[in-house]
């Protein structure tokens, strides 16, 4: 049973990770059910980010779905209302569960509401994740950072990339997707939001042309503030792969991502990556020949421009969604089968008798 506040039609790295992991798990023969905001719950938009819908009042339905599905393992992927409700059910029924850390949520909140200190955000996150049996993180630097902040039972869970969709053969099709644009072409792909630190890229003194691809709450503001920059809005699938492939360098200015799937997607098309030495980039890029990191983003950009595109592709090919899913399954904390069967039988029996509380 996977519980997540982030699911389709949202388009972001968390959703891509979860949907591909579910696909691969099912292909391996596992039965997976997903509890997500699109199941008919009452929702409201996340403040300052209306594209993300938060689902409330779902606890009774989550209990019902747990009883009907009788999961052997439970993974709570996000810390939103659905994640909180599922965690409460697991604690009430003494069910083992795992969690994962996808976003530096305290920094995300602090960037929008500076009056909420990072310490409060991390106290909330620590309480949520330390109640589970295992916390999955994407990179060693994220593991070390969370361990220093008092998080426990941390284990790695790597990511993958679709190397068929994101491929160098998408470069230059029918003259490319940037016709007549002065090069070098520097591209940012992702949410256009304050926590992505996009202005650090837009302020860089670079030759050629800067392109921003993606939706987000800061899009209109930045369009007005930087009229010389081309903001192309969201792109998806094969078209997105072409925008990656036809760029000269992909610039990833975020300081709050825990991984950055777009880094691998860019490399898979042969386009090198420039970034700050933040969690994610500093684990993926240094020493690979597929990009550059520096506290000076302009320096990283100019260094990445020299990279061999073939080497970028070779590096990305080491990441697969199948190995990502296999590691995910290994990290789960299932109930022992005899105990699990006994537990669900008892729960069904108590439900038929309409006895409350269950424990």
Secondary structure as UniProt FT lines:
FT   STRAND          2..3
FT   TURN            8..9
FT   HELIX           13..27
FT   TURN            28..29
FT   STRAND          34..35
FT   TURN            37..38
FT   STRAND          42..46
FT   TURN            47..48
FT   STRAND          49..56
FT   HELIX           59..69
FT   STRAND          75..76
FT   HELIX           81..93
FT   STRAND          98..100
FT   HELIX           105..112
FT   TURN            114..115
FT   HELIX           118..130
FT   STRAND          134..137
FT   HELIX           140..148
FT   TURN            149..150
FT   STRAND          154..156
FT   TURN            163..165
FT   HELIX           168..170
FT   TURN            171..172
FT   HELIX           173..175
FT   TURN            179..180
FT   STRAND          185..189
FT   HELIX           194..196
FT   HELIX           198..202
FT   STRAND          209..213
FT   TURN            217..218
FT   HELIX           219..225
FT   TURN            227..228
FT   STRAND          230..231
FT   HELIX           237..245
FT   STRAND          249..252
FT   HELIX           261..268
FT   TURN            269..270
FT   STRAND          272..275
FT   TURN            279..280
FT   HELIX           281..284
FT   TURN            285..287
FT   STRAND          291..293
FT   HELIX           297..304
FT   TURN            305..306
FT   HELIX           309..316
FT   TURN            317..318
FT   HELIX           321..331
FT   HELIX           337..352
FT   TURN            353..354
//
